[in-house]
């Protein structure tokens, strides 16, 4: 595409961001739709200056990633209720009101998980076990509850797990214990199974036949040991790229007001990831 004076600029704010797949995903989408927009990495540890720069340089929107998802909330003009409940923002939308540039924060991480799951299972009335008690587990848990899913947190560290379960108003069990109730969905929201420790799984494979759908937010490798064992157990498997894809789809639609080219974005992501 030709970059000119009318090009709208977007980007990802974080540290580090040099390995982010978001520029490839969003630029592929902009090009496919004939949009005069570009998405670039903004690697920074000075979040306050970065957010001020968005207004000063007429940046039209941004993704926010580690380690800034929580701190950025203090610097925005408004935040949507679900993102406030989750306690983190991964997407900034620029709005102009009465000649003023306002920055609106939202969270599409949970939307990414829900849309990926909704392709394979009816969410309302389902039961889900989430492995982990970090930021990803928190966003996924609140998001699933928004769609009527009964959630259980299962984590290694009791104090963090119980704290998140209390925030969600849901049960907690130890990662080393078997689930006390049957569930439809299992989601690994930890980094267990990520390269270079890709031969590790967060659960005993004997537990997997009890789930209909198993999702792993890890995408390096694309097919983790958890997903390989879940596939052998007859589960429907969802890899980590699907969450990344659909949170990006939601961002694209918020920024452009048009339907995202999902397959173009999916192809771009898969082209950059080693499937093994």
N, C-alpha and C positions, 0 to 999 in steps of 0.2 A: 504494500500500500504506500501511497505518497503521503508523507507527513507535511502539513502546511499550517497556515495560521488559523485554520478552522478545526484542526484536529483536537478532539477532546481527550484529555490525559487521565489515566487511572493507574493504580499501582498497588503494590503490596508493601506494607510497612512492618518491619521486624528486624530481628538480628539473631542468627544470620538468615539471609533469604536467597543466597546465590544458587541453591539447589531447588528452589521452589518450582513446582510444575504449573503454578497458576498463570504466569505470563504466557506460556505455550497454550494453555487451555483457552484463556480469554482472547488472546490475539487471533487464534484460529477461529473463534466464534465471531469476532468483529469482522474479520476478512470474509468469512462465509456469508455474512449478512450485508456486506457492502457498507459497513459502518466506518465513518471517518473517526475512529477511536484507536487509542493505543494503550497498552498496559505494560508497565515497567516495574522492576524491583527498586524499592527505596530501602536500602539497608541502613538502619540507624539505631543508635542507642539513646539518642536524644528525642524522646517521643514528643515532648512539649514543642520543640522547634519544628518537628515534622508536621504536627497538626496545625500549627500557625502557618507553616509553609503551604499547606493545602489551600488555605484561604488566599494567601498572598499570591500564589502562582496559578490560581484558578484550576486546581486539580478537581476533577468532577466526581471522584469517588475512590475508595480504597478498601482493600482487604487489610486486616490487622492480624498478625500472627505473633507467635512467641517472641519475646516475653511481655508483650504490650497489651494483651487482650483485656486485662482487668484495669490497668492504670489508665488506659485511654478513656474510660468512662468518665473520669473527672474532667476531661478536656472538651467534651462534646456539649452541644446546645440542648439536645434531647435524646432520649433513649427509649426504645420500645419496651413495653411491659415484660415480655418474655425474656428479653436480654437482661433486663434489670433483675429479674428473678434468678436467672442463671448466674449473674454476676460477672459476665464477660461479653465483650463485643468483638465480632470478627469482621464486621462490614460497616463502612461509613458511607452514607449517602448524602450528597450535597443538595440542599434545597435553598431556593431564593424566595424570601418573604419580605415584601415591602422594601425591596432594594437591599436587603441584608442577606448575606451568605450565612446559612446555618448548617451545621453538621449534625446529622441524625445517625445515631448508632443502633445497629440491630445485630442479631446473631443468626447466621444461616447454617451453623454447624448442625443444630438439631433438625433443621429442615432437610439437610442433606441425608441424615440418617433415616428420617421418617419417609422421605420419598424413595430411597433405595429399598427400604423394607416393604413399602406399600406396593411395589412392583410384584411382590411375591406372596404377601399375606395381608389379610384384613387386620388393621391395627386395633380398631375399637373392640374392646372385650378380650384382647389377647393378654398373655402374661409373658413378661420378659425378665431374664436374669442378666444383669450387667456386671461384667468382671472389671473391677477397678474402682477407685474412689478419687481420681484426679479431675482436672478440668473437663476432659472429654466425657468422662462418665457422668459428670454433673449436667453438662449440656444435653447429652443424650437422654438422661433420666427425666429432666424437666420436659424435654420435647416429646417423649413418648407419653408422659402423663397428659400433655395437652391434647393428645388424640385418644385418650381413654384406655391406655395400656397400664396394667398393674405391674409395678416394677419391684424387683428385689435386687439389692446391692450385695455383691459377693466380692470381698477383697482380702488381701494378704494382711494389711495392717488394720487392726481392730479399731483404733482410735479414729483414724481417717474414715474408715468405712461407716462406723456408727454416726460420725458427724454428718456425712453426706446423707445417710439414711434418715437422720432426723430432719435435715433440710427438706428432703423429698417427702417425708411422712410415710416411709415405706420400711419393710423389714431389711435387716442386714444379717448375713451369715458369713462365716469364715470361708476363705478361698479353699481351705483344706477340707471342708465339710461337703458332703453331698447335698444338693438342693433339697429342701424339706418338702417342697410342693412341685408338682409338674409345671412346666412352662412351655410356651410355644416357641420362644425366641431366646437365643443366647448371643450376647454381644461381647466380644473382647475389646474393652476400651483401655487396655494397657499396651505397653510396648513389648510384651512377651511374645517371642516368635519373630521379632524383627532382626534383619541381618545386623551383625554377623552371627547371631545366636538363633538362626532360623530353624534349627532342629528341636527347639523347645516349644512345648504347648502349655497353656495355662490350666488345662483341665485334663482329667483322666478320660481317655477315649471311651471307657465303659459308660460314661454319663451321656454321651452324645446321642444315642438312639432315642432319648426322651424328648429331643427338640425337633420341631419342624424346620426351623430356619436357624442357621448359624452365620453370624456376621463378624468379620474381623476388621478393625479399622487400620491394621497394619497393611501396607501395600508394597513393602520391600522385605521379602519377596511377595509377589502378587498372590501366589497360592501358598499360604503358610502351612505349617504342619497341622495346626488346628483345622484349617479348611480341608486339607487332604484327608484327615481322619473323619471329619464330619461328612465329607462326600462318601467315604466308604461306609459310613453308618446310615446312609440314605437320606441325609439332610439336604435341604436347599441351601446352597452356599452363596454368600455375598462378600466380595473382596473389598479391601479398603479403598480402592479407587472409586467405587460407587458413591461413597460418602463424600469424597473430595469433589467428584463430578457434580453431584446434585446440590452441594452447598454453593458451588460455582455457578450452576444454572440459576439458582435463586438470586445470586449477586447480579448476574447479567440482566435478569429480568427487572430487578430493582433499579439498576442504572439506566437501562435503555427503554423500559416500558414496552418491550416486545418479547415474543416467545423466543427462548433460547434454542439454538441448533444442537440439541442434545447429542445426536450421533457424531457430529463433527467434533464436539468437545471430548466425547468418550474416545474416539479414534486418536485424537491428539495425545491424550493421557497415556493410552496403551502403547503408543509409538515410543514413548520415553521411558517405559518401565520394563525391566527384565522380568519375564514371566516366571522364571525359575526361582 
